[in-house]
Amino acid sequence: MTHRTTPPYLIVPRYLAGPDPDATTTAADVLKSAGWYAEQTPDHTDYVDPGGLRQAHHLPDPGADLMGPGQPLMAWEFTASPVPGAPAVWTVWFCHDTPPEIIAAFAAALADDTPAPGSGAGPHYLQPPALPEQATIPLAAAGWMRDVGNGDIAWYGPHQQVVVVTARFPDTSGRGAANWLCAARRATDTIALWLALASPRTPTHLITALCRAITDPTPVPRRTPPSPETGALTITHPA
């Protein structure tokens, strides 16, 4: 068995690094540091911000399913509501095998209450979304390939193993709304390594934070490297 004090492997890109049971910073850590209240049950943990408007639901058991039978197995569900107890304005889901650094970065953006320059009235997490192209600026900056078809926009990362897709449709604002899908697959077949989903009214800056986290070139530590089927990785093992 590998001892916990053994220096970890450092892996790039992070979207192929896989899950990490030994992650030093998780979404749960981020939310608790931000003062969110945690209520734990035998099979899940609910996190709520001090104002009661932002929520996170965590199912640590891979056998559990947030989205119902026949749907992807989701570990995290993030939502925001206009008043405590009201239906969610938007929802973002992450599946169990999503690299924890990506989920933690999204949680940090959601929990951050620092006023944004030029932000509109109301809390940042209830701001209406802007055009989807604004959310994908980090993908363009990272050199991802953009593909447009039938009103949908897909951005493909290196070797087409990772994709961010926005499916647009008209809404009452006339600006268009978008469902979001982020996913990575193995190099040897079409089996998904992980995926994340976001509903149409998810604020643009939160999707931007997600795209920035996916494309972050900083190596991430793992005690065990991913399998060879995962794809092209740069793996180093510090002495």
C-alpha positions in Angstrom: 0.0 0.0 0.0 1.3 3.5 -0.8 2.0 5.5 2.3 0.3 8.9 2.6 3.6 10.6 3.1 4.9 9.5 -0.3 5.3 12.5 -2.6 2.4 12.5 -5.0 2.5 12.3 -8.8 1.9 15.7 -10.5 -0.4 15.4 -13.4 -1.3 17.7 -16.4 -3.9 18.2 -17.7 -6.1 18.3 -14.6 -9.3 17.4 -16.5 -7.7 13.9 -17.1 -6.3 13.6 -13.6 -9.3 11.8 -12.2 -10.8 11.8 -8.7 -8.7 12.1 -5.6 -9.8 10.7 -2.2 -6.8 12.5 -0.6 -7.6 15.9 -2.0 -6.3 18.6 0.3 -8.8 21.2 -0.9 -12.4 20.1 -1.7 -15.6 21.9 -2.4 -16.6 21.0 1.2 -13.5 22.7 2.5 -14.2 25.8 0.4 -17.8 26.1 1.6 -17.0 25.6 5.2 -14.2 28.2 5.1 -16.8 30.6 3.6 -19.0 30.1 6.6 -21.6 27.9 5.1 -23.6 25.7 7.5 -23.3 22.0 7.0 -26.0 19.5 7.9 -25.0 15.9 7.6 -27.2 12.8 7.3 -26.1 9.1 6.9 -26.1 9.4 3.1 -25.5 13.1 2.2 -24.5 16.5 3.4 -26.3 19.8 2.7 -24.4 23.1 2.8 -26.3 26.4 3.0 -24.8 29.9 3.0 -25.4 32.3 5.9 -28.2 34.0 4.0 -30.0 30.8 3.1 -29.9 31.6 -0.7 -27.1 29.3 -1.9 -27.2 25.6 -1.4 -24.9 22.6 -2.1 -26.0 19.0 -1.8 -23.2 16.4 -1.6 -23.7 12.6 -2.1 -20.3 11.0 -1.3 -21.6 7.5 -2.1 -21.1 6.6 -5.8 -24.1 4.3 -5.6 -26.4 7.2 -4.8 -28.0 9.3 -7.6 -29.0 12.9 -7.4 -30.7 12.9 -10.8 -32.8 9.8 -10.7 -32.6 6.3 -12.2 -31.0 6.1 -15.6 -29.2 9.4 -15.3 -25.5 10.2 -14.6 -24.4 9.6 -11.1 -23.9 13.0 -9.6 -21.9 13.8 -6.4 -22.5 17.6 -6.1 -25.6 19.8 -6.8 -25.3 23.6 -6.4 -28.3 25.9 -6.5 -29.3 29.5 -5.7 -32.7 30.9 -4.8 -34.2 34.4 -4.6 -35.5 33.8 -1.1 -34.9 31.0 1.4 -36.9 28.0 0.6 -37.9 29.2 -2.9 -37.3 27.0 -6.0 -33.8 27.2 -7.4 -33.2 29.7 -10.2 -30.4 27.6 -11.6 -28.7 24.3 -10.8 -25.2 22.9 -11.6 -24.3 19.2 -11.2 -20.9 17.4 -11.0 -20.5 13.7 -11.3 -18.6 11.5 -8.9 -15.3 11.2 -10.9 -14.9 15.0 -11.6 -11.4 16.1 -10.5 -12.0 17.7 -7.1 -10.0 20.8 -8.1 -12.6 21.7 -10.7 -15.5 21.4 -8.3 -13.7 23.3 -5.6 -13.0 26.2 -8.1 -16.7 26.4 -8.9 -17.6 26.3 -5.2 -15.1 29.1 -4.5 -16.6 31.3 -7.2 -20.1 30.7 -5.9 -19.1 31.3 -2.3 -17.1 34.5 -3.0 -19.0 37.5 -1.8 -16.4 40.1 -3.0 -18.3 42.7 -4.9 -17.5 42.6 -8.6 -16.7 45.9 -10.4 -19.7 47.1 -12.3 -22.0 44.3 -11.1 -25.7 44.9 -11.3 -28.2 45.0 -8.5 -28.6 42.0 -6.3 -26.2 39.2 -5.4 -23.8 37.9 -8.0 -25.2 34.4 -7.9 -28.6 35.6 -9.0 -27.4 37.8 -11.9 -29.0 36.9 -15.3 -26.7 35.2 -17.7 -25.0 37.1 -20.5 -24.2 35.7 -24.0 -22.6 32.3 -23.8 -19.5 33.5 -25.7 -18.5 35.6 -22.6 -18.4 32.5 -20.5 -16.1 30.6 -22.8 -13.3 33.2 -23.0 -10.9 31.0 -21.0 -11.4 28.2 -23.6 -10.5 30.5 -26.5 -7.5 31.8 -24.5 -6.3 28.2 -24.0 -6.4 27.5 -27.7 -9.4 25.2 -27.7 -11.2 24.5 -31.1 -14.6 26.1 -31.5 -17.3 24.3 -33.5 -20.8 25.7 -34.3 -23.7 23.7 -35.5 -27.5 23.8 -35.3 -27.4 26.7 -32.8 -25.1 24.8 -30.5 -21.5 25.8 -29.7 -18.9 23.2 -28.8 -15.3 23.9 -27.6 -12.9 21.0 -27.9 -9.7 20.7 -26.0 -6.5 18.9 -27.1 -7.0 15.6 -28.8 -10.8 16.2 -28.5 -10.8 14.4 -25.1 -12.6 17.3 -23.3 -15.5 19.4 -24.5 -17.7 22.3 -23.3 -21.0 22.5 -25.1 -23.7 25.1 -24.9 -27.1 24.4 -26.4 -28.9 27.7 -27.0 -32.6 28.4 -27.3 -34.7 31.5 -27.2 -36.0 32.9 -23.9 -38.2 35.8 -22.8 -35.3 38.2 -22.6 -34.5 37.8 -26.3 -30.8 37.2 -25.4 -30.9 33.5 -25.6 -30.3 31.0 -22.9 -28.0 28.0 -22.7 -27.7 24.6 -21.1 -24.1 23.7 -20.5 -22.3 20.3 -20.7 -18.7 19.9 -19.7 -17.2 16.4 -20.2 -13.9 14.5 -20.6 -13.5 11.0 -22.2 -10.9 8.3 -22.3 -8.5 8.3 -25.3 -9.2 4.8 -26.3 -13.0 5.0 -26.6 -16.0 7.2 -25.9 -16.4 6.3 -22.2 -16.8 9.5 -20.2 -14.4 10.1 -17.4 -16.6 12.8 -15.8 -19.2 15.4 -16.7 -20.8 18.5 -15.3 -24.1 20.0 -16.3 -25.5 23.6 -15.8 -29.0 24.8 -16.3 -29.8 27.8 -18.5 -29.9 30.6 -15.9 -26.6 29.8 -14.3 -24.7 33.2 -14.1 -22.1 33.7 -16.7 -19.2 34.4 -14.3 -19.8 31.0 -12.6 -19.5 29.2 -16.0 -16.4 31.3 -16.7 -14.9 30.1 -13.4 -15.7 26.5 -14.4 -14.1 26.9 -17.8 -11.0 28.6 -16.2 -10.7 25.7 -13.8 -10.9 23.1 -16.6 -8.1 24.8 -18.6 -5.9 25.7 -15.6 -2.4 24.3 -16.6 -1.3 24.0 -13.0 -0.3 20.3 -12.2 -2.5 18.5 -9.7 -1.3 15.9 -7.2 -2.4 12.3 -7.2 -1.2 9.3 -5.2 -1.9 7.0 -8.0 -1.6 8.0 -11.7 -4.5 7.5 -14.1 -4.7 4.3 -16.2 -3.0 4.3 -19.6 -6.4 4.4 -21.3 -7.0 7.9 -19.9 -4.9 9.6 -22.6 -2.0 11.9 -23.1 -0.7 13.0 -19.7 2.4 14.7 -18.4 3.2 12.9 -15.1 6.1 13.8 -12.9 7.1 12.4 -9.5 9.1 14.8 -7.4 11.9 13.3 -5.4 
